[in-house]
Amino acid sequence: MGNFVDQVKITVKAGNGGNGSASFHREKYVQNGGPDGGDGGKGGDVLLYADVNMHTLLDFRFHSKYTAENGGDGTGGLRSGKRGEDLTIKVPVGTVVREAESGRIMADMDQPGETRILLHGGRGGWGNKHFATATRQAPNFAKPGTKTEIYTLRLELKTIADVGLVGYPNVGKSSILSAVTSARPRVGNYHFTTLTPNLGIVRQYGRDMVLADIPGLIEGAADGAGLGHDFLRHVERTRLLLHVVDISGSEGRDPLEDLDRINTELERYGTLGEKPQIIVCNKMDLPGAEENAKRMRALAEGMGCPVFEVSAATHQGFEALLAETAKQLESLPPILHYQEEEEPVPEIKEDDYRVVFDGATYFVEGAGMERLLETVNFDDLDSLNWFHRMLRKMGVIDALREAGAGEGSSVQIGEMEFDFVE
């Protein structure tokens, strides 16, 4: 397949939020300065950019880990931390981004030059200035910044074209594309000449049509045989198919059987078999073509598909074919856009915890407890008192009681162990 890569896995992480600062104002002749801890900076976002100059995902084979910059920590003097730099990842136009594990579509970069935020950076933590009250004037604790998750993503490149040329290898699809557009695909008399989808543009009646020469399919392609799975995805966006057959049967195959087999593969791969088709009988300049063309017209009449006879070698028959192609495109739906599936990362809730008793110790576990512990300065009395109040407010004390904890029971939260006191 050369250097053409149209499916890769990468890991991506937005920047963590910076930690808030627990600081107090210090100045000559000022004995008890108030809290002046600054907030942490926001972590950098991860953005996607649809780059028209990229045509393959090859670069991601050599660079597969992407991390935006973390936010800076807050400092004294009410100075907030630096905001983390955003990270922009360039992808080819037509790239669909999925969460690898769930398959959820996170972005479809089908518009040239489009930029969108893929992952948001973590929020910066509050400095201790936010925790000062009339009764607690010197809080010696601050909040940490929000930590972000690592995502494993699958990038899939799906060619964006109005018309897809499909058919067996060596039936002349590349030659037809070269004959009707300015594209110059590699053409030769051997199978699988086309290893990448080639694009060309045809101007017809003042409108442009984008044609894609899809690599030759073979029987079993829907199961991954030959180049099947690697390139059937490039047919998915097309609005209309030009089904090219070697009507002369120059390679010893029956063109009618070729048509049936390729359509069977398209039907087995999602809804590709439902796409409208125009049957293109190529190689009409060769012996045996006229007799087979009569059989093909009879078959196509029952299918409801128009048939056009052309010769890429002599450049004949394309004017009528292109006119019919343009006519059909006028009434067909626009190119398929894959709808993003919104699933924002849930906020960690403060009451996200559970009580587990192992027969000797009551363990309070969960993300909410981990977050709470990060905010506590256990060497400071005010911070400890605040911690105890938070445990009551979150219902942890009641939950321990319901689990059977009594006076003197051993309770462990994270690395900290306490005696339960009524």
N, C-alpha and C positions, 0 to 999 in steps of 0.2 A: 504493500500500500504506500510505499515511499514515505514521504514526510507529511502526508495528510492524516491528521488525527481529528476525529470528530466526537470523541467521548473520553472524558477524563474525570478523576476524582481529586479534589483538593480539600484542604482544611483551612478554615477561615475563623478569625476571632477579632471582634471589636475590642477597643482599648478599655481597660478597667478605669473606673473613676478614681480620682486621687483621694487620699484620706484627709479628713478635716484635722485641724490643729488644736491642741489644748494648750493655749498660751495665755500669759497675762502681761498687761502693760507694765513695762519697767522704765522708770524715768527718775532722774535725780529729783529729790525733794517730794516725790510721790511715793508714799509708803505702801499703799495697797491699791495698785492699779487694777482695773477691771479686766475681765476676759477679753482677749483680742485675737483669738485663734481664727485664722482664715479658713474658708471652705476649700475642699479639694476641687481640682479641675475636672471637667467632663472628659471621659475617654474618647478617643477618635472613632469616627464612624467608618464603616466599610462601604464603599460605593462601587457600582458597576458602570462601565462606559462602553457603549456599542461602537467599536472602531471599524470604520469602513475599510481600513488598510489591512485588517487581519482577516485571513481566510481559513485558518486552521487553529486547532487548540494545541498545536505542537509545543508551544512555549511552556505550557503547564506540565509537560512531562519532565521538565528540568527544574521547575520551580512550583512546588505544590503546597507550600505552607505560607499563609498570609496573615499577618497580625498588625492591626492598627496600633498607634502609640497610646500608652496609658496617660491618663491625666496626672498632672503634678500634684503633690501634696500641698495643702495650705500651710502657711507659716504665720508667725506672730505679726502684729501690726495690722491685723485685718487683711493681710495679703492672701488672695486666693491663689490656688495652684494653677499652673499653665494648662490650657486646654490641649488635649492630645491631638496630634496631627491626624487628619483623615487619611485613609488609604484607598486609592482608586485602582480597581482591577479592570484592565482593558480586555474585552472579549469580542469575538467576531459578531457581526450583525446576524441575528437568527439563533443566538445561543439561548437555550432554555436551562435554567438553574433549578435543580431539585435538591431537597434534603435527602441525603443518600439512604438513610435508614427507613424513613416513612414514605419516600417518593413524593412528598408535598412539593408542588411547584411554588418557588419563591420569587421567580422573575422570568419574564420572557423578553429578551433584549432584541426586539424585532424592528426597532426604529433607528436608522442611522444617526449617530451623534447623541443618542439618548443617554442621560445619566440618571441613576436612581440610587437611593440608599438601600443597601441590602441588610446591614446590621447596624444598630445604634450602639454607640459607646455607652459605658456605664456612667451613672450620675456620680458627681463628686459628693463626698461626705461633708456634713456640716461641722464647722468649727465650734469651739465651746461657747462662742458668743451667743449662739442660738439657745443655749440651755440655761442662761442666766435668768433668774426670777427674783422677785422681791425677797423671798426667803432663802434662795440659793444664789448668792451673789458671786460665788467663786467656783463654778463647776470645773472640775479638773478632768474632764473627759470630753471626747468628741466622737463623731461617727465616722466609720470607715467608708470608703467609696464602694459603689456597687461593682461586684465582679461579674464579668461577662463569660458566656459559655463558648466552647470551641465547637464549631459546626463542621461536619463532614458533608461536602456537597458533591453532586454529580453534575457536570456540565455536558450538555448535549447540543451539538451543532446541527440544526435542521435548516437546510437550504431554503432561502426565500425566493420563490419564483412563481409566476402565474401559470406556467405550463411546464409539465415534466415529460421528457421523452423516455419511454420505458420499452423494454423488449429484451430478447435474448442477446447475448454477446455477439458482436460482429454482424449485426443486422444493418448497421449504417447510421446509428444515432448521432455519432460524433460528426460524420460526414454531412448529415442533414443540418446540424447546428452550424457547421462551418459554412454551408451553402446559403443559409438564410440570415446569418448574423455576421458581425465582425469578429466573433470569437474564433480563435484558432486552436482548437483542441488537438492533441496528438492523435493522429489517425494512422492505422496500420491494419493489415489483413491477418490479425491474430486475436485470439480471445482475450477478454479483460484488458483491452487497450486502455480503456478509461478506468483509472483507479481513483479519481476524485470527481465530484459533480462539477461539470463545467457550465458556466453561465454565459448567455448571450442575450443581446437586446435587439428586438425587431421593432421598427417604427412602421405602423400600419394605420392609415387614415388619421394621421396626426397624433396617435397615441402609442406609447411604448409598451411592449410586451416583453417580460423577462422569461426566457426559456432556460431550462436546466436539463443537461444531458446526464441522466441518472445512469450509473454503471450497470452493465448488463446483469440481468437476473437469470437464475437457473431454477430448475425444479427443486423444491426443498428450501428455497430461500427464506421462507417464513420460519423455518426451523433453524436457520443460521447457516445453511449450506452455501458454499461459495462465498460471495460477498454479501449474502442476503441481509442479515440484521444490520450490518455496518452501513447499508445504503438505503434500505427501505424507509428509514426515518426521513430521508430527504424527499420522499414523495408526499409526506404527510401534509405539508403546507400548500402544495400546488392546488390550483383551482380546476385545472383541466389536464387530462393526459393525452399525449399523442402516442398511441401504441404502434410502434414500428415493427414490421415483419419483413423478413427476406422473402418476398413473394415468389422469387425464382426457385427457392429451395436449393440454392447453390451448395449448401453444406450437407445435403442429404436428408434434411428434416422437412416435415410437412408444415407449411406456414400456418395452416388452420389449427393444427395441434399445438404449435408454438403459442398462438394466441390464447388458446384455452388454458394451457399450463401456466402462463404468466398471470392470467386473470385469476386463476385458482390461488396462486401465491399472494396476490394483492388482497383477495377476499379473506385469506387466513391471517393477514397482518392488520388487525383492527378494522377500520371502515374504508380502507383504500379501494376496495372493490366497488364502492358506491360512487366513486368519482366519475364524472362524465368523461367519455373517451371519443377520440377520433382515430379511426384505424388508418395507418399510413402504410401503403404497400410500396416498399422501396425496391430498387433494383429491377425496375420495369424494363430496362434495356437489355436484360439477359434472357437467354432462351428459357422457355417454360413459364415465364412470368404471366403472359396473357391468359393461359388456361387456368392457372391458379387464382388469378384475379377474379375470374368469373365465379369460381367456387366461393371466394372470400366475400364477394358482393352478396351472394345468396345467403351466406351465413350471417353477415352483418345486418341484412334487412330484418331478420328475425330478432336480432339483438337491439335494433333501433339505433345503431351507430352509423354515422356517415363514413364513407370510404373514399380515400384519395390515393391516386396512383402517381408516384413520383420516381425520379431517378436522381440521386445525389451526384452520380458520376457525370451526368449530362446537364444537371441543373434544370430539369424540366418538371412541371407540375406543381411548383411551389406557390404560385400566385393565388390559385384557387384555395389551396390548403390554408394559407395565411389569412385569407379573407374570411373563411369559415371559422378559423380560430379566434380572430378578433370579434366576430359576430357573437360567438358563444360567450366570450369573456364579458361582454357588455351586460349580460343577464345573470352571471354567476356571482355568488357571494364573494366578499373580499378574502384575501389571504388569511388563513387560520391564525388566530392569536391565542396562545395558551393562557388561560385566566389564572392569575396568581391566587393561591389559596392562603388567605389571611390566617395566621396563627401566631399572634404576638407572643413573645416570651413572657410568661406570667410573672408578675411581681412576687417576690418572696414575702409572704405575709408574716407578721409578727406572731400570730397565733398558730403557725405551722409547726406543731410539735406533737409528740406522743410520749406517754409514760409506759415504761417497760420494767417489770419486776422479775429479777432472776432468782428470787428466794432469799436474797440477802440484802441487795441494794436496789433502790428505785432509780432507774435511768430516765432522764428527760432528754429525748432525742429529737432531731429534726432541724431543718434549715433555719427556722425561726429562732431556735435557741443558739445556733452557731452565730447568727447575725447579732443577737443580743449580747453574747459574750464578747464579741469584738468591740463593743462600744463601752465596756466597763473597765475602769481603772481600779483594780482590787486593792491598791495601796492607798486609795483615797476614800475617806469615810462618806463624803457626800455621794460619790459615785456608787458605793456599796448600798447606801440607803435608796438611791434611785433604782438600782438593780432589784432590790427587794420589792419596791413599789410596783415595778414593771411585772414581776412575777405574779403579784396579786392581781394586777390589772388584766393580765393575759389569761388568768384563770389557772395558772400552773399549780398554785397552792391548793385550790379546790380539786384539781385533777389528781394530785398526789393523795389527798384525803380519800377520794373515791376509790383510788387504787389500793387503799389499805394502809397508807403511811400514817404513823403516829408519832408521838413525842419521842425524839431520840433516834428515829429511823434514819438510815444512811441514804442520802440522796446524792446522785452524781449528775452534773451537767457539764458536758465536755470533759475537760481535764480537772474541773473543780469538784471537790466532794464536800458535802455539808451534812450537818445533823438537822433533821426536821424539827422545828420548834413551833408549837401551837401558839 
